[in-house]
Amino acid sequence: MTRKDKDNLSEILDKQQICVDSNESEKLYQLDQMLHKYLAQVGHSDRVWNVIENAKLQLNRVRMLTYPMAGYMQIIVDQHREIVERLCSGDVEKAVAAMKHHLNDVLQRFEILIKDYPDYFI
């Protein structure tokens, strides 16, 4: 990862934090997309980005329903920051653990949403 990549990721995270502080969920959503795409590009993993793009409808629905949950936008930004910090430091093992934690958290919230909004997820 280049210095420019690290700076770009840091800038995205800073903008995400501003969104949390000003409760701008729509802009956070756009920056969330940008971060995920950038991480896939830096990791040279077009396949991962293609999987994300193919699951986009469900993921978008999950994001829009979870962002309003109390404190969740901050949790997302904190998880993103941890992932980026681990990647930037070169600690692959901890980066993978942080990514797994982030994904597991999303899946747990998805399960809650399925119970709360069964008609949204067929």
Buried (B, 14 or more C-beta within 10 A) or exposed (E): BEEEBBEBBBEBBEBBBBBBEEEBBEBBBEBBBBBBBBBBEBEEEEEBBEEBBEEEEEBEBBBEBBBEEEEBBEBBBBBBBBBBBBBBEEEEEBBEBBBEEBEEBBEEBBEEBEEEEEEEEE
